[in-house]
Amino acid sequence: MSSVFKKYRMTRKNVLLLAQAIINVHGKITWQNYASDSPYPDQHSLTLNEIKGSPEKLEQFRNEFSHQMYSNVINDEMQRLEHDI
């Protein structure tokens, strides 16, 4: 069941919706930090509460993950969550 793709503006509400959708689909929010000099990229993760509670973490999440809303699975989940609110 794939719904029509919806474009979201990156408002705070939609960034949080994206975060919840990623958690629902993948179980957690993680990414690799390839900018560090270590031979192994640092694994970073964020919780929804961290994103909600810190403007810096919200911005960091937005920078790292806004492209994921173009994934059909994530987009469908965002729409489902939006419908349930």
C-alpha positions, 0 to 999 in steps of 0.5 A: 500500500503505497500512498501518493508521495507528499512533499514536506517543508522542513518545519520543526513539526515536520522534522519531528515527524520525520524523526518519528517515521525513521524510528518507526521504520528503522528502530533508531536514528543513526548515522556515520560521521565520516568527517572525523579522522579516525579510521572507523567512522563514529556511529552517532545516534539521536533520540526523539527527546534529544531532537525535541529538547535541543535546537542544535540537535534538531538542526543536526538531525535536519542536516543529516536526515532531511533527504530521507523524506524522499524515501517512499517508505519513510514518506508513507510513514510520515503520512500515516503518523500525520494522519494519526495525530 
